[in-house]
Amino acid sequence: MESPTVQLLTKLEQQLHALVDRVNQLSVANQSLQKSLTEANEKLEKKHQSMRNWQEKYDALKAAQGINTADTTARKKALHHIDVLIREVDACITQLEIKE
């Protein structure tokens, strides 16, 4: 017959093994969730980039339509938008020239 101390130690050892197994399972699950989160973030970033591209195309189309209309307000707005884009391109060119 085992002493109460040995029984208690055996029970604690079993509980410890169960706890270690559970921690390992949770670690694997955590890694899987981290991978899923990373994939979801990558998909989200691709969708955001796609949205930005479509927004730029939409803005360009609006600007082009604004130039072709008889509406002077729309025309001025479109020309202003084009001027802003030209300034951005000039700034980029200037930065490239500075780095060289």
Residue, then its C-alpha position, 0 to 999 in steps of 0.5 A: m500500500e502506498s503512503p498518502t505522500v506518494q499518492l499525492l506526489t503521483k497525483l501531482e505528477q499526473q496533473l503536471h503532465a496534463l498541464v504540460d500537455r495542455v500548454n503544448q496544445l495551446s502553444v500549437a493553437n496560438q501559432s496557428l492563430q498567429k499564422s491566420l492573423t498574419e494571412a488575414n492582415e496580408k489579405l486586408e493590406k492587399k484589399h486596401q491597396s486595391m481600394r487605393n488604386w481604384q480611388e486613384k483611378y476614380d479621381a483621375l476619371k473625375a478630373a478628366q470628366g471635369i476638364n471636358t465639361a462646360d462647368t467652370t467650377a468642375r474644370k477649375k477643380a480638375l485643373h487644380h487636381i492636375d496641378v497638385l499631381i504635377r507638384e507631387v511628381d516634381a517633389c519626387i523628382t527633386q528627392l531623387e536628384i538629391k539622393e543621386 
